[in-house]
Amino acid sequence: MEKDLGKIRKNDTTEIVVRIDDFGGRKGLTIREFVTSERYTGFTKQGVRISAADFKKFKHMIDSISEEDLKEEEASKENTQEELPDY
């Protein structure tokens, strides 16, 4: 059983796919990169699989992140970026 939950575009040729699947007889959540290019179309080795047994712990971790946490991180990255001179 495979059920795609959603996709996030990473760049022109790559999407991050979140899906529930059954691998080796065990259900879980898989987050992997999917590439569409002239040379190759399909899933890459890049990704992670969360077993159904660990999903509750994973969901708790994700739910503990607030939008404020992410905004602060983005703001600090912007402040630490050094401007390089044009040559």
N, C-alpha and C positions, 0 to 999 in steps of 0.2 A: 504494500500500500504506500503510495506516494501522494502527498498533498502539498502543493506549493502554497505558501502563506503570503509571500510577497517578494518583490525585487527592488533593489536600490541600485541606480546607475552609478558606477564607479568612474568610468571614463567612456570614450567612444566605443570601445570594443568589449568592455567588461561590466558585468552586473554581479551584484551580490545577491544570491538566492537563499531564502529562508524556507525550509520545508520540513514537514514531518515525513519520516520514511521508516522502512523496515530493513535493517542491514544485518544479515546473519541471523535472522529470526528475532531480532530485538528492535523494538520501536525506539525512536529518538528524534531529536531536533538536529537538523543539519544546516549549517551556514557555510556556503561555499561560493567560490567565484565561478562564473560561467562566461566563457569567452566566445565571441563570434568574430572570426577573421577569415581571411582567404586561406591561411594555412591550417587552421584548426577551429572547429566549433564544438563546444562541449564543456563539461566541468573540468576545472584544473585540480591540482592536488592541494591548492590553497583553501583552507577552511577548517572548520571545527565541528565536532559532533558531540552533542549533549545527550546522554542516555536518558530514557524516560525516568529512571530511578533518581537521577540528579537534577531533573528539570525543575522541581519545586525550589531547590536551593539556587539554581541559576535565575529563575524568575524573581526570587526574593532579592538577589543582587541587582538585577536590572531595575526592579521597582524602587530600590533604595536610591537611585540616581535621580536628582531633581534637575530641572532645566537650569536652575541657578548654578548648579555644579558645572554644567557644561559651558555656560556663559562666562564664568570666571576663568575657566581654562582657556577659552578662545581669546579672551581679553588679555591674559598674561602672555600668550604666544605672540599676539600682535605687538605688545610692548617690548618684547625681547628681540624682535626681528631687527636686524641691522640693515640700514640702507647702504647699498653698494653704489659706488660712483659709476656713471656711464662712461664707457671708453670709446 
